[in-house]
Amino acid sequence: MNNTKVLEFIRKYTMLIALILVVIFFEVSTQGKLLLPINVSNLIAQNAYVFVLATGMLLAILTGGNIDLSVGSVVCFVGAVGAVILQMLRKSDNPIMADDSFVPVLIVVLLVLVLGLLVGSFQAFWIAYVRVPPFIVTLAGMLLFRGLSNVVLDGQNVQVANDIFGIVFGGGAKCYVPDVTVPFGMFTSGTLSVICLAVSVIAAVIYAALTFRGRMSKIKKGYAVNSLVSDVLKTGAIVVVIIALGFLLACHKGIPTVLIWVLIVILAYGYLTSKTTVGRYFYAVGGNEKATKLSGINTNKIYFIAYANLGFLAGLAGLLTMGRMMSATPQAGDNYEMDAIGSCFIGGASAYGGVGTVPGVIIGATLMGVINMGMSLMSVDQNWQKVVKGVVLLIAVIFDVVSKKQKD
């Protein structure tokens, strides 16, 4: 491998290499605590909202480097409304609204998701059809919905007292998929979740099969493909990561329910952005909006979809936040928008738009989560944690800008 190929490899997988190095650094610095099964499970639970919001933020960024500053406030607002409605249903005399009933949970989930979509559509209208700059609309939304959240909650915390909601959206000790366990003394839990481990192995096999099936399809169609050695090494590495993650989760109660929601979002939006016509439109708008419009694509509609979708995902993130804390608070969602935006840019999304992938965003979100947890385990002051995250984000954007100038 010559120097040119080495440099190309490093440039292509910069953030993945950075993630590996950061994991190694914190694993050594914390004396092996970072990758303990309980911490890996907590990492997923604590950062589920980041994965969800960052995936939606990617679509907005693809349209031209645009961002949404309001998602944290929207998460707080829809969560506040959901918690208040759930509390009202609980106080009713109807037995089907009891704490162990699924009916109030279904009502609240539908309400929160629809409310999030309506909020996103409201902001999307001004951005897409009136052409008010996204920064201004979402800055106004950040203030508006944060204020409405305090009005709804009356400045108080509202508890979410429904066992089903906690299980489905990740609150409490029961928020894991039911599993079959066997004795296993390697870690402190003393058991190994068999179904969790089996699912990870099956997922790894399916991923490998789909990868090489896609490779064969490209070869038959005459498309250029990477070398066989490169694809085998890349696929093998990902397979090892999937199985290792499954093993660590299996050593601590199994699959967290929030992971299912995260996987649904990742798979759905990964397919949308890479395999559908609408998904390619986001890249086209970010690459050259005028040319895209002249080709017959309704660019206003693409902007509308991007921001309405962000509202919908903010609704889901609101449910996950409520479930994790089992309450709605006026402070919920603080700085969520910064975590989502940072994850996108760190994961390779371009500040100019038209460039970025869902897998890249996941790497960026994971890197942010690892940094947060690693520094927390090292008892680093919260202010210094913000400094480190700010530096990481700045470096990622500088790398993007410099790379673009070199290509030009």
C-alpha positions as CSV (number, residue, x, y, z in Angstrom):
1,M,0.0,0.0,0.0
2,N,1.6,3.3,-1.1
3,N,1.5,6.6,0.7
4,T,-1.3,7.9,-1.4
5,K,-3.5,5.0,-0.5
6,V,-2.6,5.3,3.1
7,L,-3.5,8.9,3.2
8,E,-6.8,8.2,1.3
9,F,-7.6,5.5,3.8
10,I,-6.9,7.8,6.8
11,R,-9.0,10.6,5.3
12,K,-11.9,8.3,4.6
13,Y,-12.0,6.7,8.0
14,T,-10.7,9.6,10.2
15,M,-13.5,9.6,12.6
16,L,-13.7,5.8,12.9
17,I,-10.0,5.8,13.7
18,A,-10.5,8.6,16.2
19,L,-13.3,6.7,17.9
20,I,-11.1,3.6,18.3
21,L,-8.3,5.7,19.7
22,V,-10.7,7.5,22.1
23,V,-12.1,4.2,23.3
24,I,-8.6,2.8,23.9
25,F,-7.6,6.0,25.8
26,F,-10.5,6.0,28.1
27,E,-10.4,2.2,28.6
28,V,-6.8,2.6,29.8
29,S,-7.4,5.8,31.8
30,T,-10.4,4.4,33.6
31,Q,-8.6,1.1,34.3
32,G,-11.0,-1.0,32.2
33,K,-14.3,0.6,33.5
34,L,-15.4,2.1,30.2
35,L,-16.2,-1.2,28.5
36,L,-17.8,-2.9,31.5
37,P,-21.2,-4.3,30.4
38,I,-23.1,-2.0,32.7
39,N,-21.4,1.0,31.3
40,V,-21.9,-0.1,27.7
41,S,-25.6,-0.5,28.4
42,N,-25.7,2.9,30.1
43,L,-24.0,4.5,27.2
44,I,-26.8,3.3,24.9
45,A,-29.5,4.4,27.3
46,Q,-28.0,7.8,28.0
47,N,-27.4,8.6,24.4
48,A,-30.4,7.2,22.7
49,Y,-31.8,10.7,22.1
50,V,-28.6,11.7,20.4
51,F,-28.8,8.9,17.9
52,V,-32.4,9.7,17.1
53,L,-32.0,13.5,16.8
54,A,-28.7,13.3,15.0
55,T,-30.2,11.1,12.3
56,G,-32.9,13.6,11.7
57,M,-30.5,16.5,11.9
58,L,-28.5,14.9,9.1
59,L,-31.4,15.5,6.6
60,A,-31.5,19.2,7.5
61,I,-27.7,19.5,7.2
62,L,-27.7,17.7,3.8
63,T,-29.9,20.5,2.3
64,G,-27.1,23.0,2.6
65,G,-25.5,22.9,6.0
66,N,-28.8,24.0,7.7
67,I,-29.4,23.2,11.3
68,D,-32.3,23.1,13.8
69,L,-31.7,24.9,17.1
70,S,-35.1,24.1,18.5
71,V,-35.0,20.3,18.8
72,G,-34.0,20.4,22.5
73,S,-36.9,22.7,23.3
74,V,-39.3,20.6,21.2
75,V,-38.2,17.5,23.1
76,C,-39.0,19.3,26.4
77,F,-42.3,20.6,25.1
78,V,-43.7,17.4,23.7
79,G,-42.5,15.5,26.7
80,A,-44.2,18.0,29.0
81,V,-47.5,17.6,27.2
82,G,-47.2,13.8,27.2
83,A,-46.4,13.6,30.9
84,V,-49.3,15.9,31.8
85,I,-51.8,13.9,29.7
86,L,-50.5,10.7,31.1
87,Q,-51.0,12.0,34.6
88,M,-54.6,13.2,33.7
89,L,-55.4,9.7,32.3
90,R,-54.0,8.1,35.5
91,K,-56.3,10.2,37.7
92,S,-59.4,9.1,35.8
93,D,-61.7,6.5,37.3
94,N,-61.6,4.3,34.2
95,P,-59.8,1.0,35.1
96,I,-58.3,0.7,31.6
97,M,-56.2,3.8,32.4
98,A,-54.4,2.1,35.3
99,D,-50.6,2.2,35.8
100,D,-50.2,-1.3,34.4
101,S,-52.3,-0.7,31.3
102,F,-51.1,-0.2,27.8
103,V,-54.0,2.0,26.7
104,P,-52.8,5.3,28.2
105,V,-49.3,4.6,26.9
106,L,-50.6,4.2,23.4
107,I,-52.7,7.4,23.6
108,V,-49.7,9.4,24.9
109,V,-47.3,7.9,22.3
110,L,-49.5,8.8,19.4
111,L,-50.2,12.2,20.8
112,V,-46.6,13.1,21.4
113,L,-45.5,11.8,17.9
114,V,-48.3,13.7,16.2
115,L,-47.6,16.9,18.2
116,G,-43.9,16.6,17.3
117,L,-44.8,16.3,13.6
118,L,-47.1,19.3,13.9
119,V,-44.4,21.4,15.5
120,G,-41.9,20.3,12.9
121,S,-44.4,21.1,10.1
122,F,-45.1,24.5,11.6
123,Q,-41.4,25.4,11.4
124,A,-40.9,23.7,8.1
125,F,-43.6,25.8,6.5
126,W,-41.8,29.1,7.2
127,I,-38.5,27.6,6.1
128,A,-39.6,25.8,3.0
129,Y,-42.3,28.1,1.5
130,V,-41.7,31.5,3.0
131,R,-38.0,31.0,2.9
132,V,-37.2,32.5,6.3
133,P,-33.6,31.3,7.1
134,P,-33.7,28.1,9.2
135,F,-31.4,29.6,11.8
136,I,-33.9,32.3,12.5
137,V,-37.0,30.1,12.5
138,T,-35.5,27.4,14.7
139,L,-33.9,30.0,17.1
140,A,-37.4,31.5,17.6
141,G,-38.7,27.9,18.0
142,M,-36.0,27.3,20.7
143,L,-37.3,30.2,22.8
144,L,-41.0,29.6,22.0
145,F,-41.2,25.9,22.9
146,R,-38.9,26.2,25.9
147,G,-41.3,28.9,27.2
148,L,-44.4,26.8,26.4
149,S,-42.8,23.8,28.2
150,N,-42.5,25.8,31.4
151,V,-46.1,27.0,31.0
152,V,-47.4,23.4,30.6
153,L,-45.3,22.1,33.5
154,D,-45.9,25.3,35.6
155,G,-42.2,25.2,36.5
156,Q,-42.6,21.8,38.2
157,N,-41.4,18.3,37.6
158,V,-44.2,15.9,36.5
159,Q,-43.7,12.2,37.3
160,V,-44.4,9.5,34.8
161,A,-46.1,6.8,36.9
162,N,-46.8,4.0,34.3
163,D,-44.9,0.8,34.4
164,I,-45.6,-0.1,30.8
165,F,-44.2,3.3,29.6
166,G,-41.1,2.8,31.6
167,I,-40.5,-0.7,30.1
168,V,-41.1,0.4,26.5
169,F,-39.1,3.6,26.6
170,G,-36.3,2.7,29.0
171,G,-37.1,3.7,32.5
172,G,-36.2,1.6,35.5
173,A,-34.7,-1.8,36.0
174,K,-37.2,-3.7,33.8
175,C,-36.4,-1.8,30.6
176,Y,-34.8,-4.8,28.9
177,V,-36.1,-7.3,26.4
178,P,-37.2,-10.5,28.2
179,D,-34.4,-13.1,27.8
180,V,-33.2,-16.5,28.8
181,T,-30.1,-16.4,31.1
182,V,-27.5,-19.0,32.0
183,P,-24.8,-18.8,34.8
184,F,-21.8,-16.9,33.7
185,G,-19.2,-15.6,36.2
186,M,-17.0,-13.5,34.0
187,F,-18.6,-10.2,35.1
188,T,-20.5,-9.1,38.2
189,S,-24.0,-9.9,36.9
190,G,-23.2,-13.6,37.1
191,T,-25.4,-14.4,34.1
192,L,-25.4,-14.4,30.3
193,S,-28.4,-13.5,28.2
194,V,-28.7,-16.2,25.6
195,I,-31.2,-14.5,23.3
196,C,-29.3,-11.2,23.2
197,L,-26.1,-13.0,22.2
198,A,-27.9,-15.1,19.6
199,V,-29.5,-12.0,18.1
200,S,-26.1,-10.3,17.8
201,V,-24.6,-13.3,16.0
202,I,-27.6,-13.6,13.6
203,A,-27.4,-9.8,12.9
204,A,-23.7,-10.1,12.2
205,V,-24.3,-13.0,9.8
206,I,-27.1,-11.1,8.0
207,Y,-24.9,-8.0,7.7
208,A,-22.1,-10.1,6.1
209,A,-24.4,-11.9,3.7
210,L,-26.1,-8.6,2.6
211,T,-22.7,-6.9,2.1
212,F,-21.3,-9.6,-0.1
213,R,-24.6,-10.0,-1.9
214,G,-24.4,-6.3,-2.8
215,R,-20.8,-6.7,-3.9
216,M,-21.8,-9.5,-6.3
217,S,-24.7,-7.5,-7.6
218,K,-22.4,-4.6,-8.4
219,I,-19.9,-6.8,-10.1
220,K,-22.6,-8.3,-12.3
221,K,-23.8,-4.8,-13.3
222,G,-20.2,-3.7,-14.1
223,Y,-19.9,-1.2,-11.3
224,A,-16.5,-0.5,-9.7
225,V,-16.0,-2.2,-6.3
226,N,-13.4,-2.2,-3.6
227,S,-10.8,-5.0,-3.5
228,L,-11.9,-8.3,-2.0
229,V,-9.4,-8.0,0.8
230,S,-10.6,-4.5,1.7
231,D,-14.2,-5.6,1.8
232,V,-13.4,-8.8,3.8
233,L,-11.4,-6.8,6.4
234,K,-14.1,-4.1,6.7
235,T,-16.9,-6.6,7.0
236,G,-15.0,-8.7,9.4
237,A,-14.3,-5.8,11.7
238,I,-17.9,-4.7,11.7
239,V,-19.0,-8.3,12.4
240,V,-16.6,-8.5,15.4
241,V,-18.0,-5.2,16.7
242,I,-21.6,-6.4,16.5
243,I,-20.9,-9.7,18.2
244,A,-18.7,-8.0,20.9
245,L,-21.5,-5.4,21.6
246,G,-24.0,-8.3,21.8
247,F,-21.7,-10.2,24.2
248,L,-21.3,-7.1,26.5
249,L,-25.0,-6.4,26.6
250,A,-25.7,-10.1,27.2
251,C,-23.5,-9.8,30.3
252,H,-25.8,-7.1,31.7
253,K,-29.5,-8.0,31.5
254,G,-29.5,-8.2,27.7
255,I,-31.0,-5.8,25.1
256,P,-32.2,-2.4,26.4
257,T,-35.6,-1.5,24.9
258,V,-34.2,1.9,23.9
259,L,-31.8,0.1,21.6
260,I,-34.7,-1.3,19.6
261,W,-36.0,2.3,18.9
262,V,-32.5,3.4,18.0
263,L,-32.0,0.5,15.6
264,I,-35.4,1.2,13.9
265,V,-34.5,4.8,13.3
266,I,-31.0,4.0,12.1
267,L,-32.1,1.2,9.7
268,A,-35.1,3.2,8.4
269,Y,-33.1,6.4,7.7
270,G,-30.1,4.6,6.5
271,Y,-32.3,2.9,3.9
272,L,-34.0,6.3,3.1
273,T,-30.8,8.2,2.4
274,S,-29.0,5.5,0.5
275,K,-31.6,3.4,-1.4
276,T,-34.5,5.8,-2.2
277,T,-35.1,8.5,-4.7
278,V,-36.3,11.0,-2.1
279,G,-33.2,10.3,0.0
280,R,-31.0,11.2,-3.0
281,Y,-32.9,14.5,-3.4
282,F,-31.5,15.7,0.0
283,Y,-28.0,15.3,-1.3
284,A,-28.9,17.0,-4.6
285,V,-30.4,20.0,-2.9
286,G,-27.3,20.4,-0.8
287,G,-25.0,19.9,-3.7
288,N,-26.7,22.5,-6.0
289,E,-30.2,23.7,-5.2
290,K,-30.6,25.7,-8.4
291,A,-29.7,22.9,-10.6
292,T,-31.9,20.5,-8.6
293,K,-34.8,22.8,-9.0
294,L,-34.2,23.2,-12.8
295,S,-34.2,19.4,-13.1
296,G,-37.8,19.3,-11.9
297,I,-37.4,18.5,-8.3
298,N,-39.6,20.4,-5.8
299,T,-36.9,21.7,-3.5
300,N,-39.4,23.4,-1.2
301,K,-40.9,20.0,-0.5
302,I,-37.5,18.6,0.4
303,Y,-36.9,21.4,2.9
304,F,-40.4,20.8,4.3
305,I,-39.8,17.0,4.7
306,A,-36.4,17.6,6.4
307,Y,-37.8,19.9,9.1
308,A,-41.2,18.2,9.6
309,N,-39.3,14.9,10.0
310,L,-37.0,16.5,12.7
311,G,-40.1,17.5,14.6
312,F,-41.4,13.9,14.4
313,L,-38.1,12.5,15.7
314,A,-38.0,15.1,18.4
315,G,-41.3,13.6,19.5
316,L,-39.7,10.2,19.7
317,A,-36.7,11.6,21.5
318,G,-39.1,13.2,24.0
319,L,-40.6,9.8,24.7
320,L,-37.2,8.3,25.2
321,T,-36.2,11.2,27.5
322,M,-39.4,10.8,29.6
323,G,-38.8,7.1,29.8
324,R,-35.2,7.4,31.0
325,M,-36.0,9.9,33.7
326,M,-39.6,8.7,34.3
327,S,-40.6,12.4,34.5
328,A,-40.9,15.6,32.5
329,T,-38.9,18.5,33.7
330,P,-38.5,22.2,32.6
331,Q,-34.7,21.5,32.1
332,A,-35.2,18.4,29.8
333,G,-33.6,18.7,26.4
334,D,-31.0,21.3,27.4
335,N,-28.2,21.3,24.8
336,Y,-29.7,18.3,22.9
337,E,-29.5,20.3,19.7
338,M,-25.8,20.8,20.2
339,D,-25.2,17.1,20.8
340,A,-27.2,16.3,17.6
341,I,-25.4,18.9,15.5
342,G,-22.0,17.9,16.8
343,S,-22.6,14.3,16.1
344,C,-23.4,15.0,12.5
345,F,-20.3,17.2,11.8
346,I,-18.0,14.9,13.8
347,G,-19.5,12.0,11.8
348,G,-18.4,13.5,8.5
349,A,-21.4,15.6,7.4
350,S,-20.3,18.7,5.5
351,A,-20.9,22.2,6.8
352,Y,-21.7,23.1,3.2
353,G,-24.4,20.4,2.8
354,G,-24.7,17.5,0.3
355,V,-22.3,15.2,2.2
356,G,-23.0,12.9,5.1
357,T,-24.2,9.4,5.9
358,V,-26.2,7.7,8.7
359,P,-23.4,5.4,9.6
360,G,-21.1,8.4,9.9
361,V,-23.6,10.1,12.2
362,I,-23.7,7.0,14.4
363,I,-19.9,7.1,14.7
364,G,-20.1,10.7,15.6
365,A,-22.8,10.2,18.2
366,T,-20.9,7.2,19.6
367,L,-17.8,9.3,19.9
368,M,-19.6,12.0,21.7
369,G,-21.2,9.5,24.1
370,V,-17.8,7.8,24.8
371,I,-16.2,11.1,25.5
372,N,-19.0,12.0,27.9
373,M,-18.9,8.7,29.7
374,G,-15.1,8.5,29.8
375,M,-14.7,11.9,31.3
376,S,-17.5,11.2,33.8
377,L,-15.8,8.0,34.9
378,M,-12.6,10.0,35.3
379,S,-14.6,12.6,37.4
380,V,-13.7,15.4,35.0
381,D,-15.5,18.7,35.8
382,Q,-18.6,19.4,33.7
383,N,-17.2,22.7,32.4
384,W,-14.1,20.9,31.1
385,Q,-16.2,18.3,29.5
386,K,-17.9,21.1,27.5
387,V,-14.5,22.5,26.5
388,V,-13.4,19.1,25.2
389,K,-16.6,18.6,23.2
390,G,-16.3,22.1,21.7
391,V,-12.7,21.4,20.7
392,V,-13.6,18.1,19.1
393,L,-16.5,19.7,17.1
394,L,-14.2,22.6,15.9
395,I,-11.5,20.1,14.8
396,A,-14.1,18.1,12.8
397,V,-15.5,21.2,11.0
398,I,-12.0,22.5,10.3
399,F,-11.1,19.1,8.8
400,D,-14.1,19.3,6.6
401,V,-13.4,22.8,5.4
402,V,-9.7,22.1,4.8
403,S,-10.5,18.8,2.9
404,K,-13.0,20.7,0.7
405,K,-10.4,23.4,-0.2
406,Q,-7.8,20.7,-1.1
407,K,-10.3,19.0,-3.4
408,D,-11.2,22.3,-5.1
